[in-house]
Amino acid sequence: MRSLFPVTDLTTTAADPDLSGLLTDREWSLDELADAYAYPTTGASWLRANMVSTLDGAAQHDGRSQPISCAADMRIFGTLRALADVVIAGAETVRLEGYRPARAREAFAARRTAAGQGPAPAVAVVTGSLDLDFSLPLFTEPLVPTVVVTGSGAPADRIAAARKAGAEVVIAGEGTRVDPARAVRELADRGLRRQLTEGGPRLLGQFVAAGALDELCLTLSPMLTAGDAQRIAGGPGVIVPERFALASLLEEDGFLFGRYRR
């Protein structure tokens, strides 16, 4: 990050000595990014989303987010993962993005140990059908067992296959439907309080509609794609739009990195 635009109605402002050294045109260290994006220390759980969007609202290009991202976006992506207890993703995103297990990163090892966390976050896949390839590294090579979040009516043979592959199965809904708010609670009950969802848009839309999202980290990419790509959140709309407050805003090479909190 090369610039910080502080939000004056928060407790951390430009006058705060902890930020005075960051208000310079230079790249932030990983420790500085981790401090800036630290999770709240109180509360039963905190669900944060990390998404990227073009200027015209596209969350993907050719079905993937990578083409509209950048190196700085990936630094924040890695930092947010390193701070989380669990990374939550929908099954479609896992398939399209080729999800792999979260890896341990030496740069964050001491911070995670001090917070009582394991070497890497778990990955939780939200799926009603369990249409997943359990031979992939996400299930065969994780540092911590991958979690499959599903409903009580999910196919029994697929639940058995998930467990045989070493995944932990969490029931968080009736039938094949996953209740987003219940999924948050069930994961928190297992000690996975610091939660990060990377989508996709359908899953994020479900969290928004359920009123379960606490924070949105949004990268605004200075690109235009047109076409009919998905927005960052899809599915049924909310009756009344919920307003979030801008907590911080960073900029690098025309990309804006906003953090919005409930």
C-alpha positions in Angstrom: 0.0 0.0 0.0 1.3 3.4 -0.8 -1.4 5.8 0.6 -3.8 5.8 3.5 -6.9 7.9 3.5 -8.0 7.8 7.2 -11.6 8.0 8.3 -11.8 10.8 10.9 -14.9 9.5 12.8 -13.1 6.3 13.9 -10.7 6.0 16.8 -7.7 5.5 14.5 -7.2 8.7 12.5 -4.3 10.6 10.9 -3.7 12.2 14.4 -3.2 8.7 15.9 0.6 8.2 16.4 0.2 4.5 15.5 -0.7 5.6 12.0 1.6 8.5 11.6 4.4 6.4 10.2 2.1 4.8 7.6 1.0 8.0 5.9 3.8 7.9 3.4 4.2 6.9 -0.2 5.7 3.5 0.4 4.7 -0.2 0.4 3.4 -1.4 3.7 5.0 -4.3 5.5 2.9 -7.5 6.1 3.0 -6.6 9.8 1.5 -3.2 9.1 -1.2 -4.7 7.0 -2.0 -7.3 9.6 -2.3 -4.5 12.3 -4.6 -2.5 10.0 -6.9 -5.5 9.3 -6.8 -7.0 12.7 -10.0 -8.7 13.9 -12.0 -7.3 16.8 -10.9 -8.9 20.1 -14.4 -9.2 21.5 -17.6 -11.0 20.4 -18.6 -14.5 19.7 -17.7 -14.3 16.0 -16.8 -11.8 13.3 -17.6 -12.6 9.6 -15.5 -10.6 7.1 -15.9 -10.8 3.3 -13.1 -10.1 0.9 -14.1 -9.4 -2.7 -12.9 -7.5 -5.8 -15.1 -5.6 -8.3 -14.4 -3.6 -11.5 -15.6 0.0 -11.9 -18.7 -1.4 -13.7 -19.5 -3.9 -11.0 -18.1 -7.1 -12.4 -16.8 -9.5 -9.7 -15.2 -11.8 -12.3 -13.9 -12.0 -15.8 -14.2 -15.2 -17.7 -15.6 -16.8 -14.5 -12.5 -15.9 -12.3 -11.5 -13.0 -10.1 -7.8 -13.1 -10.8 -7.9 -11.1 -14.1 -9.3 -8.1 -12.3 -6.9 -8.3 -9.3 -3.4 -7.1 -8.8 -0.3 -7.8 -6.7 -1.4 -5.4 -3.9 -4.8 -7.1 -3.8 -3.1 -10.5 -3.5 -1.0 -9.1 -0.6 -4.2 -8.1 1.2 -5.8 -11.4 0.2 -2.9 -13.3 1.9 -3.0 -11.1 4.9 -6.7 -11.6 5.5 -6.3 -15.4 5.2 -3.4 -15.3 7.6 -5.5 -13.6 10.2 -8.5 -15.9 9.9 -9.5 -19.0 11.8 -11.5 -20.2 8.8 -11.9 -19.3 5.2 -15.5 -19.9 4.0 -16.2 -20.5 0.3 -19.1 -21.8 -1.8 -18.7 -25.0 -3.7 -18.9 -23.3 -7.1 -16.1 -20.9 -6.2 -14.0 -23.8 -4.9 -14.4 -25.5 -8.2 -13.9 -22.5 -10.5 -11.0 -21.0 -8.6 -9.3 -24.3 -8.0 -9.1 -23.9 -4.2 -6.2 -25.5 -2.4 -5.6 -25.7 1.4 -4.5 -22.6 3.1 -0.8 -22.7 3.7 1.3 -21.7 6.8 3.2 -18.5 6.3 6.3 -17.8 8.3 5.7 -14.1 8.3 2.5 -14.6 10.4 3.6 -17.6 12.5 4.3 -15.6 15.7 1.1 -13.6 15.3 -1.0 -16.7 14.9 0.7 -18.5 17.9 0.1 -15.4 20.1 -3.6 -15.5 19.1 -3.9 -19.1 20.0 -4.4 -20.1 16.3 -3.0 -23.1 14.4 -0.4 -22.7 11.6 -3.1 -22.0 8.9 -6.8 -21.4 8.7 -9.2 -24.2 7.9 -11.2 -23.9 4.7 -14.9 -24.4 5.0 -16.9 -25.3 1.9 -20.6 -24.5 1.9 -22.5 -27.0 -0.2 -25.9 -28.6 -0.2 -25.2 -31.4 -2.6 -21.6 -32.1 -1.7 -20.7 -32.2 -5.4 -17.0 -32.0 -4.6 -14.0 -33.9 -5.8 -12.6 -35.3 -2.5 -9.4 -36.5 -4.2 -8.2 -32.9 -4.6 -5.4 -31.4 -2.4 -8.0 -29.3 -0.6 -9.1 -32.6 1.1 -6.0 -34.7 0.8 -3.3 -32.2 1.8 -4.6 -29.7 4.3 -2.6 -28.6 7.4 -5.9 -28.6 9.3 -8.9 -30.7 8.2 -11.2 -29.0 5.6 -14.7 -28.4 6.8 -17.8 -29.2 4.7 -20.9 -27.2 5.8 -24.1 -28.7 4.6 -27.8 -29.3 5.5 -29.3 -32.2 7.4 -30.8 -33.6 4.2 -27.6 -33.8 2.2 -26.9 -37.1 0.4 -25.8 -39.7 3.0 -23.3 -41.2 0.6 -21.6 -37.8 -0.1 -21.4 -37.1 3.7 -19.7 -40.5 4.1 -17.3 -39.7 1.3 -16.4 -36.4 2.8 -15.7 -37.9 6.2 -13.7 -40.8 4.6 -11.6 -38.1 2.9 -10.8 -36.6 6.3 -13.2 -33.6 6.1 -15.2 -32.5 9.1 -18.9 -32.3 8.2 -20.9 -29.5 9.9 -24.7 -29.6 9.7 -26.0 -26.0 9.5 -29.5 -26.2 8.0 -32.5 -28.3 7.1 -32.9 -30.3 4.0 -30.1 -29.5 1.6 -30.1 -25.8 2.4 -27.4 -24.2 4.5 -28.7 -21.5 6.8 -26.0 -18.7 6.6 -26.5 -17.4 10.1 -26.4 -20.9 11.6 -23.3 -21.7 9.6 -21.6 -18.7 11.3 -22.7 -19.9 14.7 -21.7 -23.6 14.1 -18.2 -22.6 13.0 -17.8 -20.2 15.9 -18.9 -23.0 18.3 -16.0 -25.0 17.0 -13.5 -22.2 17.9 -13.5 -20.7 14.4 -14.5 -17.2 15.5 -12.4 -15.1 13.1 -14.2 -15.9 9.8 -13.4 -14.8 6.3 -15.6 -15.5 3.3 -14.2 -15.1 -0.2 -17.5 -15.8 -1.9 -18.6 -16.5 -4.5 -21.3 -13.9 -5.1 -24.1 -16.3 -4.4 -22.7 -17.2 -0.9 -22.0 -13.6 -0.1 -25.5 -12.6 -1.1 -26.9 -15.2 1.3 -24.8 -13.9 4.2 -25.9 -10.3 3.4 -29.6 -11.3 3.2 -29.3 -13.1 6.5 -27.8 -10.1 8.2 -24.7 -12.2 9.1 -22.0 -10.1 7.5 -20.0 -7.9 9.9 -17.4 -6.4 7.5 -16.6 -6.1 3.8 -13.1 -5.7 2.5 -13.7 -4.5 -1.1 -11.0 -4.0 -3.8 -12.2 -1.6 -6.5 -10.3 -2.4 -9.6 -9.7 0.4 -12.1 -11.0 -1.7 -15.0 -14.1 -1.9 -17.2 -15.3 -5.3 -18.5 -19.0 -4.8 -19.6 -20.7 -8.1 -20.3 -22.9 -9.9 -17.8 -20.5 -10.9 -15.1 -21.9 -11.4 -11.6 -21.7 -8.7 -9.0 -19.9 -9.3 -5.7 -23.2 -10.4 -4.1 -26.1 -12.2 -5.8 -29.4 -13.9 -4.9 -32.5 -12.4 -3.2 -32.2 -8.8 -2.2 -32.8 -7.3 1.2 -36.0 -5.4 2.0 -34.1 -2.3 3.2 -30.5 -1.7 2.2 -28.2 -2.0 5.2 -25.6 0.8 5.5 -22.0 0.0 6.5 -19.5 2.5 7.7 -16.2 3.1 5.9 -13.4 2.1 8.3 -10.3 2.6 6.1 -9.3 3.2 2.5 -6.0 2.4 0.9 -4.8 3.0 -2.7 -2.1 1.6 -4.9 -1.7 2.1 -8.7 -5.4 3.2 -9.1 -6.8 0.2 -7.1 -8.8 1.2 -4.0 -8.9 -1.1 -1.0 -11.9 -0.2 1.2 -12.9 -1.7 4.5 -16.5 -1.3 5.6 -18.0 -2.3 8.9 -21.5 -2.8 10.2 
